[in-house]
Amino acid sequence: MKLKMHWLAGCLAVFSLPHAFATEKPTFEQYLDQIEQQAVAQGIKQDVAQQALSQASFIKRAVKLDKSQPEFKQTLDTYLPKAVPQWKVKQARSLYKKHKTELEAIAAQYGVQARFIVALWGIETNFGGYTGNFDVVSALATLAYDGRREAFFKEQLLAALQILDEGHIDLANMKGSWAGAMGQCQFMPTSFLTFAVDHDGDGRKDIWQTEADVFASAANYLKNSGWNDDLTWGRQVKLPANFDESLAGLKQPQKTLAQWQALGVTKPDGSPLPQRDISANIVIPDDKTGRVYLAYDNYKVLMKWNRSNYFVAAVGTLADRIGYPPVQ
C-alpha cells in the first residue's frame, strides 16, 4: 500500500511539473517595464519612455473594439450615401477653395492631385473634425499587452515613444483612435515616422493641428506608395450578364480598357469605355448586381492606406465630386 502511494505521489509530481515551470503572464505594469527597457535600448530617452509608460492605463474598450465584428452587412449602395453625403461634398469643395493655393503647391511638389488630399482628409476625420480622443500610448500599450496582435502593436507603441522623443507632439495631446491612428490624416505611428512631413518648417511634424503638415504628409504617403498623377483612381462600370468573375480582383492580370470593352464591360449607362491606353483590374466589392469598378494603379495605392474597397470607393467618389466641376 505504501509503495502504491509513493508511485501515485510520483505521478502527481510529474504531471504538475509543467505548471511549476510555466511562465506566468506579467502584469500590465511589468509588461510596460519591459517595453521601457526595449525603448531605451533603441535610443529613446529614458525619461521620455518612463513618463509616457508610467501614465499609461489599460483601456478595456480598446480591446473590445479590436475584437468586435460588424453586426450587419452593408453594401456600397447603403454605405456611400452615408460616407459621402452632399453636405460633405459641399464642405470639401469649400475647403479646397479656402486652401487652394497651398493645396495645389503641395500637389505639384509631390505629384498628387489636390482633390485626393482633401478627399482623404474628409473621409478619415471629417476634415479634422474628429481625430479620436483615445490616449495613443495607453491604447497601443493595451492592445500590445492583450496579445492578439502583440508584435504589430508593440512596434506601434515603440514608434509612438520615438515620436514623443523627437518632440513632434507632447504626451497630453497625443490623441487618436482606439487602434492608435493619429491626427487629421490618421497615421499609425510607424506611418508617421515614414511619411509625416514638417511642411511649415517649424521643426515639428504636426498632423494634429497644422493643416499644411497634414496635406503634405498625406501627399508624401501617396507619392511614396506609387501614386501616378496622370491617372485617376478608377471608375464605376457595368458588367455583361455572362461576365467571368474569375477575371476580377486586384491580384488578377490587368487588361487594357479596350480589352475590357471587348469582354462587354461598359460605363454604367451602357456607353463605351474611354479610348485611352490604360490598364486596370475589375473590382467587385459586393456582387455583380452591385457597384463594380475599373481599378487603376492608384486604386491599389489607396488600398495601401486602408485595405478596404469601401474606403477606396468613398475616397474616390469624394475626390471625383471635388474635381468635377472644377472648384473656381
C-alpha positions, 0 to 999 in steps of 0.5 A: 500500500505504501509503495502504491502511494509513493508511485501515485505521489510520483505521478502527481509530481510529474504531471504538475511539473509543467505548471511549476515551470510555466511562465506566468503572464506579467502584469500590465505594469511589468509588461510596460517595464519591459517595453521601457527597457526595449525603448531605451535600448533603441535610443529613446530617452529614458525619461521620455519612455518612463513618463509616457509608460508610467501614465499609461492605463489599460483601456478595456474598450480598446480591446473590445473594439479590436475584437468586435465584428460588424453586426450587419452587412452593408453594401456600397449602395447603403454605405456611400450615401452615408460616407459621402453625403452632399453636405460633405461634398459641399464642405470639401469643395469649400475647403479646397477653395479656402486652401487652394493655393497651398493645396495645389503647391503641395500637389505639384511638389509631390505629384498628387492631385489636390482633390485626393488630399482633401478627399482623404482628409474628409473621409478619415476625420471629417476634415479634422473634425474628429481625430479620436480622443483615445490616449495613443500610448495607453491604447497601443500599450493595451492592445500590445499587452492583450496579445492578439496582435502583440508584435504589430502593436508593440512596434506601434507603441515603440514608434509612438515613444520615438515620436514623443522623443523627437518632440513632434507632439507632447504626451497630453495631446497625443490623441487618436483612435482606439487602434492608435491612428493619429491626427487629421490624416490618421497615421499609425505611428510607424506611418508617421515616422515614414511619411509625416512631413514638417511642411511649415518648417517649424521643426515639428511634424504636426498632423494634429493641428497644422493643416499644411503638415497634414496635406503634405504628409498625406501627399508624401504617403501617396507619392511614396506608395506609387501614386501616378498623377496622370491617372485617376483612381478608377471608375464605376462600370457595368458588367455583361450578364455572362461576365467571368468573375474569375477575371476580377480582383486586384491580384488578377492580370490587368487588361487594357480598357479596350480589352475590357470593352471587348469582354462587354464591360461598359460605363454604367449607362451602357456607353463605351469605355474611354479610348485611352491606353490604360490598364486596370483590374475589375473590382467587385466589392459586393456582387455583380448586381452591385457597384463594380469598378475599373481599378487603376494603379492608384486604386491599389495605392489607396488600398495601401492606406486602408485595405478596404474597397469601401474606403477606396470607393468613398475616397474616390467618389469624394475626390471625383465630386471635388474635381468635377466641376472644377472648384473656381 
